[in-house]
Amino acid sequence: ATAVSGEKIAKMQVSSVSKALEGAAAGVQVINTSGQPGENAKIRIRGIGSFSASSAPLYVVDGMPYDEESVNALNPADIESIDVLKDAASAAIYGSAGANGVVLITTKQGREGKAQISFDAYYGIQNVARKANMLNAKEYMAIMDEQALNSGLSAYDWSQYQSIYDANGNVYDTDWVDTMFKDNATTESYTLGVTGGSATSTYALSLGYMSQEGIVGGSDVSNYSRYNFRVNSEHKLFNDILKVGEQVSFVYKMN
């Protein structure tokens, strides 16, 4: 088994559980299928199986099974720890459901003592590391003329393409790669948590918000926002004979 602590996840500043496991757990393959903001990566343990319809592992959050989409809607700031069961022996108690491995997620729980308030936040900017150098209009026209001549044709009569000229007779010159990408696209996350309790009752509450602006086209083209609210509580009744608790989670996503 491989364990990833909540402290390590907090330092990563990631938007989802799948991103938290990227490069953090040996033997766990994290496949990014898209660069779209909020798009979740796929987790594969021990490769791709051939005896089941899906190659996704079994996700268990606080003892309850979750599907891949629901798991990635969790707020990483709410996670206490992640344990990945990779070998068949450790995942055997889950039967055939754990054939592709098991990801055990424990969320933060309340503790006896005075109420403790925590605030986790980060803000960052995103930029394309390297852009392709495009030809300007004059260079492109020269290349097209050279291509035509090499093919035994006449050079282009560019004067017939009136739409490429402005009112002053100059050729429009737009760097479409630079226009497509947005500089300093923002990503931010804020989580407010409260934990505490007594000898008989404990609670943990959290309220979170995160957003990520797309590098391509900015927020008008691609943007992801998520609101998270979570309550974990436990109550001991009749001298610890009976324990009653609830785990309530609310997620609202926009993309």
Secondary structure by P-SEA (a helix, b strand, c coil): cccccaaaaaaacccccccccccccccbbbbbccccccbbbbbbcccccccccccccbbbcccccccaaaaaacccccccbbbbbcccccccccccccccbbbbbbcbbbbcccbbbbbbbcccccccccccccccaaaaaaaaaaaaaaacccccccccccccccccccccccaaaaaacccccccbbbbbbbbcccccccbbbbbbbbbbbbcccccccbbbbbbbbbbbbbbbcccccbbbbbbbbbbbbcc
